[in-house]
Amino acid sequence: MESVTIRSAALSATISPEGAELQSLRDAAGRELLWGGDPAVWSGRAPILFPIVGSLAGGRYRLGGKSYALARHGFARRSRFAPVTQGEGEALFRLTDSPPTHAAYPFPFVLEIRFALAGATLSIEATLLNPGDAPLPASFGFHPALRWPLPYGAARENHIILFDTPEPEPIRRLDGDGLLIAEPQPTPIEGRRLALRDALFRDDALILDRPKSRSLWYGAAGTPGVVVRFPAMPQLGLWTKPGAGYLCVEPWQGLADPQGFTGDFRDKPGVIAIPGGEARRFAMTIEVGVDAPG
């Protein structure tokens, strides 16, 4: 199936069944808000992270005395989702377990990703259902790459993030293998404000493992920006490759393996357990063309 495009009066969004990945987000003036996935830099645009977030030590995890291989961020982003429904302003995609997923993740699951437009807001909601009897251990994350600079005319170096509440807590960093460094690092956030610069990302992502904020504004003073809301996601990653034309704003439920972690997958930080027959929902929204908050 070809990519699906949904529309509102203010936005259009295109989604590929490959990974249920957002491919484009344009405003009514045709301005593109999403990174174009240049493979010479980074081919991703907005991958879905499941059943893990980040990297595993040695690329493997342990479960009940067995060992399983999983690439960074899991297999959903490389999997073909089945289209379920499509309307003018919304589309739903589904991924279910199969023999190939069982080899890496021996659990039954149903993962649905719903995209919906309402005015100038894109909502992305994931529903992870456990159709089995045993608890389903999993992590989940969003990974949208917004353009940096945004297409409103401001210089790249003038872009900032304003969190909805001050963020004084230390941040976390990753080592060269993508594992979570044990020692927290001083935060570069000053009150609610983070001045964006490439130097922040020379050591990979900037990770807030316990953010107080549930939303942020991204943009440059004097021009419209983007509001990202993540109401029930307990971690947040910010990432780019220095000099690249995107900023990933990544609400997560889960983290990379901590350095030295050798425990069972079910005890990994950020992994949740969904009881048999139950579901867990994860959601974020992107609202475009929003003036900076006071």
Beta strands, then each sheet from edge to edge (+ up, - down):
strand 1: 4-7
strand 2: 11-16
strand 3: 21-27
strand 4: 48-49
strand 5: 60-63
strand 6: 66-69
strand 7: 82-86
strand 8: 90-96
strand 9: 110-118
strand 10: 121-129
strand 11: 136-138
strand 12: 140-142
strand 13: 145-147
strand 14: 159-163
strand 15: 193-195
strand 16: 206-208
strand 17: 215-220
strand 18: 225-229
strand 19: 235-239
strand 20: 246-253
strand 21: 272-274
strand 22: 279-290
sheet 1: 1+ 2- 3+
sheet 2: 4+ 12- 20+ 13-
sheet 3: 4+ 12- 20+ 19- 16+
sheet 4: 5+ 6-
sheet 5: 7+ 8- 9+ 10- 22+ 18- 17+ 14- 15+
sheet 6: 11+ 21-
end
